[in-house]
């Protein structure tokens, strides 16, 4: 099973309980001292013989306590400093720090064993589980440092994703074409050529083209561009024998397969085509043509004050066919049926969601045949739709870009934000779904 996402970086439960415990201890100590002050000195001494009712006694006790702390100096300000240190990180993490969450399929209810059969009973043939298009293979691209290699298990295959020492991300088939050793486990990135070196026999592969560029124990010196280096023609029987026993050029079968990769939005996308994966002819990346470009959103990539701030992501695995997930976007009729009730069921009779949505398919002659566009609005109403609740109107522009990428642009009362949803097949009936959020700088998490 694929290793997806990253471990949660949100508020740690143990740290939260520790802070609450320390706060309760400090509060308990001060209340104890406050009670001791009241018990040791009578209220009549503070009021010069006057009497106080119970409701008036509390503020007077507090005033006396603060004054007593001011006399000693350190205790009061030390308490404020401790409270500030304990509370501020929690507030920052809850409202401003990015929240990353990940959940494997094994951590929830497992997919039914007959899921594929049940899907087949609904139709005569299962749709292609691995459609052609751009798919997310890494949520946080900056986690891959120069020289680092990561094993990726998607599309029913295993890949080696790595960053060269030149900073460029590359992805290729994980297993060496020689004897099948994994380039992602024990492989190394060469410092000068940025090629991936097999840990078994030292074969080197260019991640930008997939070609084998070096076999260290062969009598040859192939160029880094992949061109074959041929020796002079043999002039005798002896030369023919010696030349046939030496490795004068790298055979075509030694080449591996590299994949088109784009790094944008701090995510890594790969263009996957099942016909390339099944083809015996391992073409170079220069010979591969993508049907459409990977989406790049300016507000998420261009440095400057208008750039949206990363707010976190979630990664989950879904037991479904990939076609079922984008089909949900076109099914706008279900919104006012399934999503009409308020999130708090107790308030559902009083508060309801009201949705409007329009779905439009792109046009091939305009270069948008791989896209679909949805304009959606939602608001809250109360008392069976008689009144609109102010400040709840949200306007969303949604673009489905191929089978694996959806980006949503929200305009809300508190500010604008982007949500990127990606769906990448792990196996025919298991999908890796991610949701990544960015917002304007003034919008809290």
Secondary structure, 3 states (H helix, E strand, C coil): CCCCCCCCCCCCHHHHHHHHHHHHHHHHHHHHHHHHHHHHCCHHHHCCCCCCCHHHHHHHHHHHHHHHHHHHCHHHHHHHHHHHHHHHHHHHHHHCCCEEEEECHHHCCCCCCCHHHHHHHHCCCCCCCCCCEEEEEECCHHHCCCCCEEEEEECCEEEEEEECCCCCEEEEECECCCCCCECCCCCEECCCCCCEECCCCCCEECCCCCCEEECCCCCCCCCCCCCCCCCCCCCCHHHHHHHHCCCCCCCHHHCCCEECEEEECCEEEEEECHHHHHCCCCCCHHHCCCCCCCCCCHHHHCCCCCCCEEEEEEEEEECCCHHHHHHHHHCHHHHHHHCCECCCHHHCCCEEEEEEEEEEECCHHHCCCCEEEEEEEEEEEECCCCEECCCCCEEEEEEEECCCEEEEEEEECCEEEEEEEEEEEEECCEEEEEEEEEECCCCCC
